[in-house]
Amino acid sequence: MVVEKEETEVYRRYWNRLKKITAIWMLAWTIPAIFLEIPANALKHIKILNGIPLHWFMAAFVSIVLGITLIFLYAYVMEKTDREILGR
Protein backbone atom coordinates (compact mmCIF):
# COMPACT_ATOMS: atom_id res chain seq x y z
CA MET A 1 0.00 0.00 0.00
CA VAL A 2 2.84 2.40 0.81
CA VAL A 3 4.57 1.63 -2.49
CA GLU A 4 1.36 2.33 -4.38
CA LYS A 5 1.00 5.70 -2.66
CA GLU A 6 4.63 6.61 -3.47
CA GLU A 7 4.13 5.66 -7.13
CA THR A 8 0.98 7.75 -7.28
CA GLU A 9 2.87 10.72 -5.84
CA VAL A 10 5.71 10.27 -8.34
CA TYR A 11 3.32 10.13 -11.30
CA ARG A 12 1.38 13.12 -9.98
CA ARG A 13 4.63 15.15 -9.78
CA TYR A 14 5.63 13.94 -13.24
CA TRP A 15 2.25 14.82 -14.76
CA ASN A 16 2.28 18.30 -13.19
CA ARG A 17 5.79 18.94 -14.53
CA LEU A 18 4.78 17.63 -17.98
CA LYS A 19 1.79 19.99 -18.15
CA LYS A 20 3.90 22.97 -17.09
CA ILE A 21 6.68 22.23 -19.60
CA THR A 22 4.18 21.68 -22.42
CA ALA A 23 2.36 24.95 -21.68
CA ILE A 24 5.66 26.86 -21.62
CA TRP A 25 6.75 25.29 -24.91
CA MET A 26 3.45 26.08 -26.61
CA LEU A 27 3.77 29.72 -25.56
CA ALA A 28 7.44 29.75 -26.58
CA TRP A 29 6.38 28.78 -30.09
CA THR A 30 3.01 30.50 -30.46
CA ILE A 31 3.97 33.99 -29.30
CA PRO A 32 6.98 34.37 -31.63
CA ALA A 33 5.06 32.72 -34.48
CA ILE A 34 2.37 35.38 -34.18
CA PHE A 35 4.63 38.38 -33.56
CA LEU A 36 7.18 37.49 -36.26
CA GLU A 37 4.54 38.48 -38.78
CA ILE A 38 4.69 42.12 -37.65
CA PRO A 39 8.31 42.97 -38.67
CA ALA A 40 7.99 40.78 -41.75
CA ASN A 41 5.26 43.12 -43.05
CA ALA A 42 8.03 45.49 -44.14
CA LEU A 43 8.69 43.00 -46.96
CA LYS A 44 5.06 42.98 -48.11
CA HIS A 45 5.79 44.98 -51.26
CA ILE A 46 8.35 42.39 -52.54
CA LYS A 47 6.58 39.75 -54.64
CA ILE A 48 8.00 36.36 -55.62
CA LEU A 49 6.64 33.23 -57.30
CA ASN A 50 3.91 34.85 -59.38
CA GLY A 51 2.97 37.56 -56.90
CA ILE A 52 3.15 35.89 -53.47
CA PRO A 53 4.41 38.45 -50.90
CA LEU A 54 7.86 37.68 -49.50
CA HIS A 55 6.79 38.49 -45.92
CA TRP A 56 4.56 35.41 -45.87
CA PHE A 57 7.52 33.13 -46.65
CA MET A 58 9.81 34.82 -44.15
CA ALA A 59 7.36 34.56 -41.23
CA ALA A 60 6.50 30.94 -42.10
CA PHE A 61 10.14 29.92 -42.44
CA VAL A 62 11.20 31.43 -39.12
CA SER A 63 8.18 29.92 -37.39
CA ILE A 64 8.99 26.45 -38.74
CA VAL A 65 12.68 26.69 -37.79
CA LEU A 66 11.73 27.87 -34.32
CA GLY A 67 9.23 25.02 -33.98
CA ILE A 68 11.78 22.37 -34.98
CA THR A 69 14.35 23.82 -32.58
CA LEU A 70 11.80 23.77 -29.77
CA ILE A 71 10.99 20.11 -30.51
CA PHE A 72 14.60 19.11 -29.88
CA LEU A 73 14.82 21.28 -26.77
CA TYR A 74 11.54 19.79 -25.51
CA ALA A 75 12.94 16.27 -25.97
CA TYR A 76 16.06 17.25 -24.02
CA VAL A 77 14.07 18.79 -21.15
CA MET A 78 11.68 15.81 -20.99
CA GLU A 79 14.60 13.36 -20.95
CA LYS A 80 16.07 15.30 -18.04
CA THR A 81 12.67 15.25 -16.30
CA ASP A 82 12.33 11.50 -16.86
CA ARG A 83 15.70 10.89 -15.27
CA GLU A 84 15.04 13.25 -12.37
CA ILE A 85 11.53 12.16 -11.41
CA LEU A 86 11.18 8.61 -12.75
CA GLY A 87 14.81 7.61 -12.31
CA ARG A 88 15.21 6.29 -15.84
C-alpha positions in Angstrom: 0.0 0.0 0.0 2.8 2.4 0.8 4.6 1.6 -2.5 1.4 2.3 -4.4 1.0 5.7 -2.7 4.6 6.6 -3.5 4.1 5.7 -7.1 1.0 7.7 -7.3 2.9 10.7 -5.8 5.7 10.3 -8.3 3.3 10.1 -11.3 1.4 13.1 -10.0 4.6 15.2 -9.8 5.6 13.9 -13.2 2.2 14.8 -14.8 2.3 18.3 -13.2 5.8 18.9 -14.5 4.8 17.6 -18.0 1.8 20.0 -18.1 3.9 23.0 -17.1 6.7 22.2 -19.6 4.2 21.7 -22.4 2.4 25.0 -21.7 5.7 26.9 -21.6 6.7 25.3 -24.9 3.5 26.1 -26.6 3.8 29.7 -25.6 7.4 29.8 -26.6 6.4 28.8 -30.1 3.0 30.5 -30.5 4.0 34.0 -29.3 7.0 34.4 -31.6 5.1 32.7 -34.5 2.4 35.4 -34.2 4.6 38.4 -33.6 7.2 37.5 -36.3 4.5 38.5 -38.8 4.7 42.1 -37.6 8.3 43.0 -38.7 8.0 40.8 -41.7 5.3 43.1 -43.0 8.0 45.5 -44.1 8.7 43.0 -47.0 5.1 43.0 -48.1 5.8 45.0 -51.3 8.3 42.4 -52.5 6.6 39.8 -54.6 8.0 36.4 -55.6 6.6 33.2 -57.3 3.9 34.9 -59.4 3.0 37.6 -56.9 3.1 35.9 -53.5 4.4 38.4 -50.9 7.9 37.7 -49.5 6.8 38.5 -45.9 4.6 35.4 -45.9 7.5 33.1 -46.7 9.8 34.8 -44.2 7.4 34.6 -41.2 6.5 30.9 -42.1 10.1 29.9 -42.4 11.2 31.4 -39.1 8.2 29.9 -37.4 9.0 26.4 -38.7 12.7 26.7 -37.8 11.7 27.9 -34.3 9.2 25.0 -34.0 11.8 22.4 -35.0 14.4 23.8 -32.6 11.8 23.8 -29.8 11.0 20.1 -30.5 14.6 19.1 -29.9 14.8 21.3 -26.8 11.5 19.8 -25.5 12.9 16.3 -26.0 16.1 17.2 -24.0 14.1 18.8 -21.2 11.7 15.8 -21.0 14.6 13.4 -21.0 16.1 15.3 -18.0 12.7 15.2 -16.3 12.3 11.5 -16.9 15.7 10.9 -15.3 15.0 13.3 -12.4 11.5 12.2 -11.4 11.2 8.6 -12.8 14.8 7.6 -12.3 15.2 6.3 -15.8 
